[in-house]
Amino acid sequence: MSTRITIQDMDEASAKWIREEAQRRGVSRETLILELIRRGISMERNSSQLGAYHDLDSLAGTWSDEQATEFLNAIADFEQVDEKLWQ
């Protein structure tokens, strides 16, 4: 069974990319769009099958204000740009 879908209000940049990419691949625009849709569906299915990981949750937000300040002070030197290295 074949289903037709109409895409309305596509921006010109996307339409241009589709035309050019279809020509580059030597396929019709419809073939390219169908392949992109299939690929997108496959990616969505795969990502929805992945479970959420919570293995680092116990570490999030566990620093006290004092610990956070100490850490930021310890890495402050990394914010400085050594001008001699850029010459």
Number of C-alpha atoms within 10 A of each C-alpha: 2 4 4 5 6 5 6 6 6 8 8 9 9 10 12 11 11 17 16 13 15 17 13 9 10 11 12 14 17 12 12 18 13 12 12 12 12 12 12 12 12 12 12 11 11 10 10 10 9 8 7 7 7 7 7 7 9 8 8 7 8 10 11 9 9 9 11 13 11 12 12 11 10 10 10 10 9 8 7 8 9 9 7 6 6 6 5
